[in-house]
Amino acid sequence: MVHVACGRIDGYLENHLKLWDYAAGTLIVREAGGEVLDYGGRNLLMTLEGNVVVGNPYISSILVQQYLR
């Protein structure tokens, strides 16, 4: 997720992450202007387990539309 925040990669998908795996990365990505979504394209809620899509607003919407729906 931090690689997305600093621009090294364009997007990232991962499923079945625990809260401690994505909480800090979510903060970093959002502070850098990126989006962290669930597989339905909604803002990711901090739950015990989650599926994440990370990218800028353009890339994250493409990932959700092309690969997850």
CHARMM internal coordinates of N, CA and C (Angstrom, degrees):
IC EDIT
DIST 1 N 1 CA 1.4393
DIST 1 CA 1 C 1.5204
ANGL 1 N 1 CA 1 C 110.76
DIST 1 C 2 N 1.3010
ANGL 1 CA 1 C 2 N 116.94
DIHE 1 N 1 CA 1 C 2 N -35.90
DIST 2 N 2 CA 1.4623
ANGL 1 C 2 N 2 CA 119.96
DIHE 1 CA 1 C 2 N 2 CA 179.92
DIST 2 CA 2 C 1.5239
ANGL 2 N 2 CA 2 C 110.58
DIHE 1 C 2 N 2 CA 2 C -69.34
DIST 2 C 3 N 1.3253
ANGL 2 CA 2 C 3 N 117.50
DIHE 2 N 2 CA 2 C 3 N -30.87
DIST 3 N 3 CA 1.4613
ANGL 2 C 3 N 3 CA 119.89
DIHE 2 CA 2 C 3 N 3 CA 175.95
DIST 3 CA 3 C 1.5294
ANGL 3 N 3 CA 3 C 111.00
DIHE 2 C 3 N 3 CA 3 C -64.39
DIST 3 C 4 N 1.3080
ANGL 3 CA 3 C 4 N 117.40
DIHE 3 N 3 CA 3 C 4 N -34.59
DIST 4 N 4 CA 1.4633
ANGL 3 C 4 N 4 CA 120.85
DIHE 3 CA 3 C 4 N 4 CA 174.62
DIST 4 CA 4 C 1.5268
ANGL 4 N 4 CA 4 C 109.62
DIHE 3 C 4 N 4 CA 4 C -67.86
DIST 4 C 5 N 1.3114
ANGL 4 CA 4 C 5 N 117.06
DIHE 4 N 4 CA 4 C 5 N -44.59
DIST 5 N 5 CA 1.4740
ANGL 4 C 5 N 5 CA 121.20
DIHE 4 CA 4 C 5 N 5 CA -178.55
DIST 5 CA 5 C 1.5179
ANGL 5 N 5 CA 5 C 112.18
DIHE 4 C 5 N 5 CA 5 C -60.16
DIST 5 C 6 N 1.3230
ANGL 5 CA 5 C 6 N 117.97
DIHE 5 N 5 CA 5 C 6 N -36.12
DIST 6 N 6 CA 1.4697
ANGL 5 C 6 N 6 CA 119.51
DIHE 5 CA 5 C 6 N 6 CA -178.14
DIST 6 CA 6 C 1.5255
ANGL 6 N 6 CA 6 C 112.75
DIHE 5 C 6 N 6 CA 6 C -95.37
DIST 6 C 7 N 1.3399
ANGL 6 CA 6 C 7 N 117.78
DIHE 6 N 6 CA 6 C 7 N 1.19
DIST 7 N 7 CA 1.4538
ANGL 6 C 7 N 7 CA 120.85
DIHE 6 CA 6 C 7 N 7 CA 173.82
DIST 7 CA 7 C 1.5114
ANGL 7 N 7 CA 7 C 115.96
DIHE 6 C 7 N 7 CA 7 C 89.22
DIST 7 C 8 N 1.2987
ANGL 7 CA 7 C 8 N 118.99
DIHE 7 N 7 CA 7 C 8 N 10.41
DIST 8 N 8 CA 1.4677
ANGL 7 C 8 N 8 CA 120.87
DIHE 7 CA 7 C 8 N 8 CA 179.02
DIST 8 CA 8 C 1.5269
ANGL 8 N 8 CA 8 C 112.46
DIHE 7 C 8 N 8 CA 8 C -73.60
DIST 8 C 9 N 1.3426
ANGL 8 CA 8 C 9 N 116.26
DIHE 8 N 8 CA 8 C 9 N -33.58
DIST 9 N 9 CA 1.4613
ANGL 8 C 9 N 9 CA 121.08
DIHE 8 CA 8 C 9 N 9 CA 174.49
DIST 9 CA 9 C 1.5255
ANGL 9 N 9 CA 9 C 108.43
DIHE 8 C 9 N 9 CA 9 C -131.97
DIST 9 C 10 N 1.3227
ANGL 9 CA 9 C 10 N 116.07
DIHE 9 N 9 CA 9 C 10 N 159.81
DIST 10 N 10 CA 1.4670
ANGL 9 C 10 N 10 CA 120.22
DIHE 9 CA 9 C 10 N 10 CA -175.18
DIST 10 CA 10 C 1.5190
ANGL 10 N 10 CA 10 C 113.95
DIHE 9 C 10 N 10 CA 10 C -85.53
DIST 10 C 11 N 1.3222
ANGL 10 CA 10 C 11 N 118.03
DIHE 10 N 10 CA 10 C 11 N -35.29
DIST 11 N 11 CA 1.4531
ANGL 10 C 11 N 11 CA 120.14
DIHE 10 CA 10 C 11 N 11 CA -176.53
DIST 11 CA 11 C 1.5086
ANGL 11 N 11 CA 11 C 111.46
DIHE 10 C 11 N 11 CA 11 C -155.69
DIST 11 C 12 N 1.3238
ANGL 11 CA 11 C 12 N 115.02
DIHE 11 N 11 CA 11 C 12 N 166.95
DIST 12 N 12 CA 1.4588
ANGL 11 C 12 N 12 CA 121.14
DIHE 11 CA 11 C 12 N 12 CA -175.88
DIST 12 CA 12 C 1.5200
ANGL 12 N 12 CA 12 C 108.51
DIHE 11 C 12 N 12 CA 12 C -152.25
DIST 12 C 13 N 1.3173
ANGL 12 CA 12 C 13 N 116.20
DIHE 12 N 12 CA 12 C 13 N 135.62
DIST 13 N 13 CA 1.4653
ANGL 12 C 13 N 13 CA 122.96
DIHE 12 CA 12 C 13 N 13 CA 175.83
DIST 13 CA 13 C 1.5159
ANGL 13 N 13 CA 13 C 108.47
DIHE 12 C 13 N 13 CA 13 C -127.18
DIST 13 C 14 N 1.3082
ANGL 13 CA 13 C 14 N 116.29
DIHE 13 N 13 CA 13 C 14 N 140.52
DIST 14 N 14 CA 1.4694
ANGL 13 C 14 N 14 CA 119.88
DIHE 13 CA 13 C 14 N 14 CA 175.66
DIST 14 CA 14 C 1.5213
ANGL 14 N 14 CA 14 C 107.78
DIHE 13 C 14 N 14 CA 14 C -157.82
DIST 14 C 15 N 1.3333
ANGL 14 CA 14 C 15 N 115.62
DIHE 14 N 14 CA 14 C 15 N 143.25
DIST 15 N 15 CA 1.4588
ANGL 14 C 15 N 15 CA 118.66
DIHE 14 CA 14 C 15 N 15 CA 178.07
DIST 15 CA 15 C 1.5176
ANGL 15 N 15 CA 15 C 110.78
DIHE 14 C 15 N 15 CA 15 C -117.86
DIST 15 C 16 N 1.3207
ANGL 15 CA 15 C 16 N 114.59
DIHE 15 N 15 CA 15 C 16 N 159.66
DIST 16 N 16 CA 1.4682
ANGL 15 C 16 N 16 CA 124.13
DIHE 15 CA 15 C 16 N 16 CA 177.44
DIST 16 CA 16 C 1.5260
ANGL 16 N 16 CA 16 C 113.30
DIHE 15 C 16 N 16 CA 16 C 58.08
DIST 16 C 17 N 1.3229
ANGL 16 CA 16 C 17 N 116.84
DIHE 16 N 16 CA 16 C 17 N 41.07
DIST 17 N 17 CA 1.4616
ANGL 16 C 17 N 17 CA 120.00
DIHE 16 CA 16 C 17 N 17 CA 174.70
DIST 17 CA 17 C 1.5185
ANGL 17 N 17 CA 17 C 109.31
DIHE 16 C 17 N 17 CA 17 C -85.45
DIST 17 C 18 N 1.2818
ANGL 17 CA 17 C 18 N 116.27
DIHE 17 N 17 CA 17 C 18 N 144.23
DIST 18 N 18 CA 1.4629
ANGL 17 C 18 N 18 CA 121.69
DIHE 17 CA 17 C 18 N 18 CA 174.19
DIST 18 CA 18 C 1.5288
ANGL 18 N 18 CA 18 C 108.67
DIHE 17 C 18 N 18 CA 18 C -83.91
DIST 18 C 19 N 1.3073
ANGL 18 CA 18 C 19 N 115.87
DIHE 18 N 18 CA 18 C 19 N 160.27
DIST 19 N 19 CA 1.4591
ANGL 18 C 19 N 19 CA 121.62
DIHE 18 CA 18 C 19 N 19 CA -177.12
DIST 19 CA 19 C 1.5239
ANGL 19 N 19 CA 19 C 111.75
DIHE 18 C 19 N 19 CA 19 C -54.27
DIST 19 C 20 N 1.3136
ANGL 19 CA 19 C 20 N 117.48
DIHE 19 N 19 CA 19 C 20 N -41.93
DIST 20 N 20 CA 1.4679
ANGL 19 C 20 N 20 CA 120.51
DIHE 19 CA 19 C 20 N 20 CA -178.18
DIST 20 CA 20 C 1.5217
ANGL 20 N 20 CA 20 C 111.98
DIHE 19 C 20 N 20 CA 20 C -70.44
DIST 20 C 21 N 1.3332
ANGL 20 CA 20 C 21 N 118.35
DIHE 20 N 20 CA 20 C 21 N -14.07
DIST 21 N 21 CA 1.4627
ANGL 20 C 21 N 21 CA 121.46
DIHE 20 CA 20 C 21 N 21 CA 177.13
DIST 21 CA 21 C 1.5295
ANGL 21 N 21 CA 21 C 112.41
DIHE 20 C 21 N 21 CA 21 C -82.60
DIST 21 C 22 N 1.3345
ANGL 21 CA 21 C 22 N 117.60
DIHE 21 N 21 CA 21 C 22 N -27.57
DIST 22 N 22 CA 1.4630
ANGL 21 C 22 N 22 CA 118.72
DIHE 21 CA 21 C 22 N 22 CA -173.53
DIST 22 CA 22 C 1.5288
ANGL 22 N 22 CA 22 C 115.23
DIHE 21 C 22 N 22 CA 22 C -123.27
DIST 22 C 23 N 1.3046
ANGL 22 CA 22 C 23 N 119.93
DIHE 22 N 22 CA 22 C 23 N -5.97
DIST 23 N 23 CA 1.4688
ANGL 22 C 23 N 23 CA 121.00
DIHE 22 CA 22 C 23 N 23 CA -175.12
DIST 23 CA 23 C 1.5369
ANGL 23 N 23 CA 23 C 112.13
DIHE 22 C 23 N 23 CA 23 C -63.62
DIST 23 C 24 N 1.3042
ANGL 23 CA 23 C 24 N 118.17
DIHE 23 N 23 CA 23 C 24 N -51.08
DIST 24 N 24 CA 1.4618
ANGL 23 C 24 N 24 CA 120.33
DIHE 23 CA 23 C 24 N 24 CA -178.76
DIST 24 CA 24 C 1.5234
ANGL 24 N 24 CA 24 C 111.37
DIHE 23 C 24 N 24 CA 24 C -67.43
DIST 24 C 25 N 1.3342
ANGL 24 CA 24 C 25 N 116.95
DIHE 24 N 24 CA 24 C 25 N -40.26
DIST 25 N 25 CA 1.4572
ANGL 24 C 25 N 25 CA 120.92
DIHE 24 CA 24 C 25 N 25 CA 178.16
DIST 25 CA 25 C 1.5210
ANGL 25 N 25 CA 25 C 112.24
DIHE 24 C 25 N 25 CA 25 C -62.17
DIST 25 C 26 N 1.3305
ANGL 25 CA 25 C 26 N 116.29
DIHE 25 N 25 CA 25 C 26 N -36.73
DIST 26 N 26 CA 1.4612
ANGL 25 C 26 N 26 CA 120.82
DIHE 25 CA 25 C 26 N 26 CA 177.78
DIST 26 CA 26 C 1.5190
ANGL 26 N 26 CA 26 C 110.42
DIHE 25 C 26 N 26 CA 26 C -61.36
DIST 26 C 27 N 1.3068
ANGL 26 CA 26 C 27 N 117.23
DIHE 26 N 26 CA 26 C 27 N -46.08
DIST 27 N 27 CA 1.4651
ANGL 26 C 27 N 27 CA 121.27
DIHE 26 CA 26 C 27 N 27 CA 178.48
DIST 27 CA 27 C 1.5269
ANGL 27 N 27 CA 27 C 111.07
DIHE 26 C 27 N 27 CA 27 C -60.45
DIST 27 C 28 N 1.3150
ANGL 27 CA 27 C 28 N 117.17
DIHE 27 N 27 CA 27 C 28 N -45.27
DIST 28 N 28 CA 1.4686
ANGL 27 C 28 N 28 CA 121.39
DIHE 27 CA 27 C 28 N 28 CA -178.12
DIST 28 CA 28 C 1.5249
ANGL 28 N 28 CA 28 C 110.85
DIHE 27 C 28 N 28 CA 28 C -64.07
DIST 28 C 29 N 1.3251
ANGL 28 CA 28 C 29 N 117.22
DIHE 28 N 28 CA 28 C 29 N -45.25
DIST 29 N 29 CA 1.4706
ANGL 28 C 29 N 29 CA 121.03
DIHE 28 CA 28 C 29 N 29 CA -179.44
DIST 29 CA 29 C 1.5255
ANGL 29 N 29 CA 29 C 110.62
DIHE 28 C 29 N 29 CA 29 C -63.97
DIST 29 C 30 N 1.3085
ANGL 29 CA 29 C 30 N 117.33
DIHE 29 N 29 CA 29 C 30 N -45.46
DIST 30 N 30 CA 1.4678
ANGL 29 C 30 N 30 CA 120.10
DIHE 29 CA 29 C 30 N 30 CA -178.47
DIST 30 CA 30 C 1.5205
ANGL 30 N 30 CA 30 C 111.46
DIHE 29 C 30 N 30 CA 30 C -66.31
DIST 30 C 31 N 1.3130
ANGL 30 CA 30 C 31 N 118.07
DIHE 30 N 30 CA 30 C 31 N -36.76
DIST 31 N 31 CA 1.4672
ANGL 30 C 31 N 31 CA 120.76
DIHE 30 CA 30 C 31 N 31 CA 177.21
DIST 31 CA 31 C 1.5264
ANGL 31 N 31 CA 31 C 111.41
DIHE 30 C 31 N 31 CA 31 C -67.37
DIST 31 C 32 N 1.3332
ANGL 31 CA 31 C 32 N 117.43
DIHE 31 N 31 CA 31 C 32 N -27.86
DIST 32 N 32 CA 1.4639
ANGL 31 C 32 N 32 CA 121.46
DIHE 31 CA 31 C 32 N 32 CA 178.51
DIST 32 CA 32 C 1.5231
ANGL 32 N 32 CA 32 C 112.39
DIHE 31 C 32 N 32 CA 32 C -84.54
DIST 32 C 33 N 1.3345
ANGL 32 CA 32 C 33 N 117.55
DIHE 32 N 32 CA 32 C 33 N -1.67
DIST 33 N 33 CA 1.4562
ANGL 32 C 33 N 33 CA 121.24
DIHE 32 CA 32 C 33 N 33 CA 178.08
DIST 33 CA 33 C 1.5153
ANGL 33 N 33 CA 33 C 114.63
DIHE 32 C 33 N 33 CA 33 C 97.36
DIST 33 C 34 N 1.3149
ANGL 33 CA 33 C 34 N 117.44
DIHE 33 N 33 CA 33 C 34 N 7.86
DIST 34 N 34 CA 1.4591
ANGL 33 C 34 N 34 CA 121.05
DIHE 33 CA 33 C 34 N 34 CA 179.55
DIST 34 CA 34 C 1.5171
ANGL 34 N 34 CA 34 C 111.90
DIHE 33 C 34 N 34 CA 34 C -91.19
DIST 34 C 35 N 1.3355
ANGL 34 CA 34 C 35 N 114.47
DIHE 34 N 34 CA 34 C 35 N 177.46
DIST 35 N 35 CA 1.4598
ANGL 34 C 35 N 35 CA 121.39
DIHE 34 CA 34 C 35 N 35 CA 178.64
DIST 35 CA 35 C 1.5152
ANGL 35 N 35 CA 35 C 109.74
DIHE 34 C 35 N 35 CA 35 C -116.56
DIST 35 C 36 N 1.3139
ANGL 35 CA 35 C 36 N 115.41
DIHE 35 N 35 CA 35 C 36 N 144.93
DIST 36 N 36 CA 1.4588
ANGL 35 C 36 N 36 CA 122.49
DIHE 35 CA 35 C 36 N 36 CA 172.10
DIST 36 CA 36 C 1.5202
ANGL 36 N 36 CA 36 C 105.78
DIHE 35 C 36 N 36 CA 36 C -125.01
DIST 36 C 37 N 1.3253
ANGL 36 CA 36 C 37 N 115.89
DIHE 36 N 36 CA 36 C 37 N 112.97
DIST 37 N 37 CA 1.4537
ANGL 36 C 37 N 37 CA 122.32
DIHE 36 CA 36 C 37 N 37 CA -174.42
DIST 37 CA 37 C 1.5213
ANGL 37 N 37 CA 37 C 110.40
DIHE 36 C 37 N 37 CA 37 C -119.41
DIST 37 C 38 N 1.3399
ANGL 37 CA 37 C 38 N 115.18
DIHE 37 N 37 CA 37 C 38 N 163.80
DIST 38 N 38 CA 1.4582
ANGL 37 C 38 N 38 CA 118.95
DIHE 37 CA 37 C 38 N 38 CA 169.52
DIST 38 CA 38 C 1.5276
ANGL 38 N 38 CA 38 C 107.36
DIHE 37 C 38 N 38 CA 38 C -89.91
DIST 38 C 39 N 1.3232
ANGL 38 CA 38 C 39 N 117.35
DIHE 38 N 38 CA 38 C 39 N -179.08
DIST 39 N 39 CA 1.4629
ANGL 38 C 39 N 39 CA 120.53
DIHE 38 CA 38 C 39 N 39 CA -176.18
DIST 39 CA 39 C 1.5244
ANGL 39 N 39 CA 39 C 112.88
DIHE 38 C 39 N 39 CA 39 C -69.45
DIST 39 C 40 N 1.3092
ANGL 39 CA 39 C 40 N 118.34
DIHE 39 N 39 CA 39 C 40 N -11.93
DIST 40 N 40 CA 1.4567
ANGL 39 C 40 N 40 CA 122.15
DIHE 39 CA 39 C 40 N 40 CA 176.57
DIST 40 CA 40 C 1.5191
ANGL 40 N 40 CA 40 C 113.20
DIHE 39 C 40 N 40 CA 40 C -90.32
DIST 40 C 41 N 1.3292
ANGL 40 CA 40 C 41 N 117.81
DIHE 40 N 40 CA 40 C 41 N -2.42
DIST 41 N 41 CA 1.4559
ANGL 40 C 41 N 41 CA 122.09
DIHE 40 CA 40 C 41 N 41 CA -179.86
DIST 41 CA 41 C 1.5118
ANGL 41 N 41 CA 41 C 114.17
DIHE 40 C 41 N 41 CA 41 C 87.94
DIST 41 C 42 N 1.3238
ANGL 41 CA 41 C 42 N 117.87
DIHE 41 N 41 CA 41 C 42 N 9.77
DIST 42 N 42 CA 1.4657
ANGL 41 C 42 N 42 CA 122.54
DIHE 41 CA 41 C 42 N 42 CA 178.56
DIST 42 CA 42 C 1.5301
ANGL 42 N 42 CA 42 C 109.52
DIHE 41 C 42 N 42 CA 42 C -97.21
DIST 42 C 43 N 1.3349
ANGL 42 CA 42 C 43 N 116.77
DIHE 42 N 42 CA 42 C 43 N 156.52
DIST 43 N 43 CA 1.4616
ANGL 42 C 43 N 43 CA 120.02
DIHE 42 CA 42 C 43 N 43 CA 175.66
DIST 43 CA 43 C 1.5194
ANGL 43 N 43 CA 43 C 109.67
DIHE 42 C 43 N 43 CA 43 C -54.98
DIST 43 C 44 N 1.3036
ANGL 43 CA 43 C 44 N 116.55
DIHE 43 N 43 CA 43 C 44 N 135.00
DIST 44 N 44 CA 1.4574
ANGL 43 C 44 N 44 CA 121.91
DIHE 43 CA 43 C 44 N 44 CA -177.43
DIST 44 CA 44 C 1.5202
ANGL 44 N 44 CA 44 C 110.02
DIHE 43 C 44 N 44 CA 44 C -69.76
DIST 44 C 45 N 1.3137
ANGL 44 CA 44 C 45 N 116.69
DIHE 44 N 44 CA 44 C 45 N 128.52
DIST 45 N 45 CA 1.4517
ANGL 44 C 45 N 45 CA 122.63
DIHE 44 CA 44 C 45 N 45 CA 175.17
DIST 45 CA 45 C 1.5200
ANGL 45 N 45 CA 45 C 109.02
DIHE 44 C 45 N 45 CA 45 C -91.92
DIST 45 C 46 N 1.3015
ANGL 45 CA 45 C 46 N 116.29
DIHE 45 N 45 CA 45 C 46 N 147.91
DIST 46 N 46 CA 1.4564
ANGL 45 C 46 N 46 CA 120.87
DIHE 45 CA 45 C 46 N 46 CA 179.98
DIST 46 CA 46 C 1.5293
ANGL 46 N 46 CA 46 C 109.54
DIHE 45 C 46 N 46 CA 46 C -79.09
DIST 46 C 47 N 1.3086
ANGL 46 CA 46 C 47 N 116.34
DIHE 46 N 46 CA 46 C 47 N 90.96
DIST 47 N 47 CA 1.4570
ANGL 46 C 47 N 47 CA 122.43
DIHE 46 CA 46 C 47 N 47 CA 177.46
DIST 47 CA 47 C 1.5178
ANGL 47 N 47 CA 47 C 108.69
DIHE 46 C 47 N 47 CA 47 C -115.09
DIST 47 C 48 N 1.3083
ANGL 47 CA 47 C 48 N 117.49
DIHE 47 N 47 CA 47 C 48 N 173.06
DIST 48 N 48 CA 1.4565
ANGL 47 C 48 N 48 CA 120.72
DIHE 47 CA 47 C 48 N 48 CA -176.92
DIST 48 CA 48 C 1.5150
ANGL 48 N 48 CA 48 C 112.33
DIHE 47 C 48 N 48 CA 48 C -61.20
DIST 48 C 49 N 1.3263
ANGL 48 CA 48 C 49 N 117.96
DIHE 48 N 48 CA 48 C 49 N -36.78
DIST 49 N 49 CA 1.4594
ANGL 48 C 49 N 49 CA 121.61
DIHE 48 CA 48 C 49 N 49 CA 178.95
DIST 49 CA 49 C 1.5137
ANGL 49 N 49 CA 49 C 108.75
DIHE 48 C 49 N 49 CA 49 C -135.97
DIST 49 C 50 N 1.3385
ANGL 49 CA 49 C 50 N 117.31
DIHE 49 N 49 CA 49 C 50 N 141.01
DIST 50 N 50 CA 1.4510
ANGL 49 C 50 N 50 CA 119.44
DIHE 49 CA 49 C 50 N 50 CA -178.48
DIST 50 CA 50 C 1.5077
ANGL 50 N 50 CA 50 C 113.16
DIHE 49 C 50 N 50 CA 50 C -150.44
DIST 50 C 51 N 1.3240
ANGL 50 CA 50 C 51 N 114.85
DIHE 50 N 50 CA 50 C 51 N 160.60
DIST 51 N 51 CA 1.4517
ANGL 50 C 51 N 51 CA 123.90
DIHE 50 CA 50 C 51 N 51 CA 172.93
DIST 51 CA 51 C 1.5172
ANGL 51 N 51 CA 51 C 106.79
DIHE 50 C 51 N 51 CA 51 C -109.08
DIST 51 C 52 N 1.3202
ANGL 51 CA 51 C 52 N 118.07
DIHE 51 N 51 CA 51 C 52 N 129.06
DIST 52 N 52 CA 1.4583
ANGL 51 C 52 N 52 CA 120.15
DIHE 51 CA 51 C 52 N 52 CA -171.85
DIST 52 CA 52 C 1.5213
ANGL 52 N 52 CA 52 C 112.26
DIHE 51 C 52 N 52 CA 52 C -119.12
DIST 52 C 53 N 1.3270
ANGL 52 CA 52 C 53 N 114.30
DIHE 52 N 52 CA 52 C 53 N 144.78
DIST 53 N 53 CA 1.4555
ANGL 52 C 53 N 53 CA 124.57
DIHE 52 CA 52 C 53 N 53 CA 169.95
DIST 53 CA 53 C 1.5151
ANGL 53 N 53 CA 53 C 105.46
DIHE 52 C 53 N 53 CA 53 C -126.12
DIST 53 C 54 N 1.3158
ANGL 53 CA 53 C 54 N 116.81
DIHE 53 N 53 CA 53 C 54 N 124.18
DIST 54 N 54 CA 1.4597
ANGL 53 C 54 N 54 CA 121.17
DIHE 53 CA 53 C 54 N 54 CA -174.72
DIST 54 CA 54 C 1.5265
ANGL 54 N 54 CA 54 C 109.22
DIHE 53 C 54 N 54 CA 54 C -125.65
DIST 54 C 55 N 1.3132
ANGL 54 CA 54 C 55 N 116.27
DIHE 54 N 54 CA 54 C 55 N 138.06
DIST 55 N 55 CA 1.4606
ANGL 54 C 55 N 55 CA 121.71
DIHE 54 CA 54 C 55 N 55 CA 175.77
DIST 55 CA 55 C 1.5098
ANGL 55 N 55 CA 55 C 109.74
DIHE 54 C 55 N 55 CA 55 C 170.18
DIST 55 C 56 N 1.3415
ANGL 55 CA 55 C 56 N 115.18
DIHE 55 N 55 CA 55 C 56 N -176.77
DIST 56 N 56 CA 1.4586
ANGL 55 C 56 N 56 CA 117.41
DIHE 55 CA 55 C 56 N 56 CA 172.24
DIST 56 CA 56 C 1.5276
ANGL 56 N 56 CA 56 C 107.24
DIHE 55 C 56 N 56 CA 56 C -74.28
DIST 56 C 57 N 1.3310
ANGL 56 CA 56 C 57 N 119.39
DIHE 56 N 56 CA 56 C 57 N 169.72
DIST 57 N 57 CA 1.4661
ANGL 56 C 57 N 57 CA 119.88
DIHE 56 CA 56 C 57 N 57 CA -175.40
DIST 57 CA 57 C 1.5349
ANGL 57 N 57 CA 57 C 113.63
DIHE 56 C 57 N 57 CA 57 C -56.36
DIST 57 C 58 N 1.2953
ANGL 57 CA 57 C 58 N 118.75
DIHE 57 N 57 CA 57 C 58 N -34.66
DIST 58 N 58 CA 1.4620
ANGL 57 C 58 N 58 CA 121.92
DIHE 57 CA 57 C 58 N 58 CA -180.00
DIST 58 CA 58 C 1.5316
ANGL 58 N 58 CA 58 C 110.92
DIHE 57 C 58 N 58 CA 58 C -71.51
DIST 58 C 59 N 1.2989
ANGL 58 CA 58 C 59 N 116.90
DIHE 58 N 58 CA 58 C 59 N -50.89
DIST 59 N 59 CA 1.4713
ANGL 58 C 59 N 59 CA 121.60
DIHE 58 CA 58 C 59 N 59 CA -177.68
DIST 59 CA 59 C 1.5206
ANGL 59 N 59 CA 59 C 111.47
DIHE 58 C 59 N 59 CA 59 C -65.50
DIST 59 C 60 N 1.3106
ANGL 59 CA 59 C 60 N 117.91
DIHE 59 N 59 CA 59 C 60 N -43.70
DIST 60 N 60 CA 1.4657
ANGL 59 C 60 N 60 CA 119.43
DIHE 59 CA 59 C 60 N 60 CA -177.53
DIST 60 CA 60 C 1.5221
ANGL 60 N 60 CA 60 C 111.21
DIHE 59 C 60 N 60 CA 60 C -64.09
DIST 60 C 61 N 1.3354
ANGL 60 CA 60 C 61 N 118.13
DIHE 60 N 60 CA 60 C 61 N -37.02
DIST 61 N 61 CA 1.4697
ANGL 60 C 61 N 61 CA 119.50
DIHE 60 CA 60 C 61 N 61 CA 177.98
DIST 61 CA 61 C 1.5226
ANGL 61 N 61 CA 61 C 110.99
DIHE 60 C 61 N 61 CA 61 C -68.42
DIST 61 C 62 N 1.3204
ANGL 61 CA 61 C 62 N 118.39
DIHE 61 N 61 CA 61 C 62 N -36.54
DIST 62 N 62 CA 1.4672
ANGL 61 C 62 N 62 CA 121.18
DIHE 61 CA 61 C 62 N 62 CA 176.22
DIST 62 CA 62 C 1.5210
ANGL 62 N 62 CA 62 C 110.28
DIHE 61 C 62 N 62 CA 62 C -64.53
DIST 62 C 63 N 1.3116
ANGL 62 CA 62 C 63 N 117.53
DIHE 62 N 62 CA 62 C 63 N -44.27
DIST 63 N 63 CA 1.4602
ANGL 62 C 63 N 63 CA 120.62
DIHE 62 CA 62 C 63 N 63 CA 179.57
DIST 63 CA 63 C 1.5242
ANGL 63 N 63 CA 63 C 111.58
DIHE 62 C 63 N 63 CA 63 C -59.78
DIST 63 C 64 N 1.3165
ANGL 63 CA 63 C 64 N 116.56
DIHE 63 N 63 CA 63 C 64 N -43.55
DIST 64 N 64 CA 1.4709
ANGL 63 C 64 N 64 CA 119.98
DIHE 63 CA 63 C 64 N 64 CA 179.88
DIST 64 CA 64 C 1.5234
ANGL 64 N 64 CA 64 C 110.24
DIHE 63 C 64 N 64 CA 64 C -66.48
DIST 64 C 65 N 1.3298
ANGL 64 CA 64 C 65 N 118.14
DIHE 64 N 64 CA 64 C 65 N -45.94
DIST 65 N 65 CA 1.4612
ANGL 64 C 65 N 65 CA 120.96
DIHE 64 CA 64 C 65 N 65 CA -176.42
DIST 65 CA 65 C 1.5227
ANGL 65 N 65 CA 65 C 112.82
DIHE 64 C 65 N 65 CA 65 C -68.94
DIST 65 C 66 N 1.3021
ANGL 65 CA 65 C 66 N 117.74
DIHE 65 N 65 CA 65 C 66 N -42.48
DIST 66 N 66 CA 1.4610
ANGL 65 C 66 N 66 CA 120.83
DIHE 65 CA 65 C 66 N 66 CA -173.58
DIST 66 CA 66 C 1.5204
ANGL 66 N 66 CA 66 C 114.57
DIHE 65 C 66 N 66 CA 66 C -83.86
DIST 66 C 67 N 1.3145
ANGL 66 CA 66 C 67 N 116.99
DIHE 66 N 66 CA 66 C 67 N -32.61
DIST 67 N 67 CA 1.4587
ANGL 66 C 67 N 67 CA 119.03
DIHE 66 CA 66 C 67 N 67 CA -170.55
DIST 67 CA 67 C 1.5193
ANGL 67 N 67 CA 67 C 114.98
DIHE 66 C 67 N 67 CA 67 C -114.34
DIST 67 C 68 N 1.3299
ANGL 67 CA 67 C 68 N 117.52
DIHE 67 N 67 CA 67 C 68 N -17.16
DIST 68 N 68 CA 1.4576
ANGL 67 C 68 N 68 CA 117.66
DIHE 67 CA 67 C 68 N 68 CA -171.82
DIST 68 CA 68 C 1.5186
ANGL 68 N 68 CA 68 C 114.27
DIHE 67 C 68 N 68 CA 68 C -119.22
DIST 68 C 69 N 1.3010
ANGL 68 CA 68 C 69 N 120.35
DIHE 68 N 68 CA 68 C 69 N -6.93
DIST 69 N 69 CA 1.4580
ANGL 68 C 69 N 69 CA 120.86
DIHE 68 CA 68 C 69 N 69 CA 179.59
DIST 69 CA 69 C 1.4892
ANGL 69 N 69 CA 69 C 110.96
DIHE 68 C 69 N 69 CA 69 C -109.69
END
COOR INIT
IC SEED 1 N 1 CA 1 C
IC BUILD
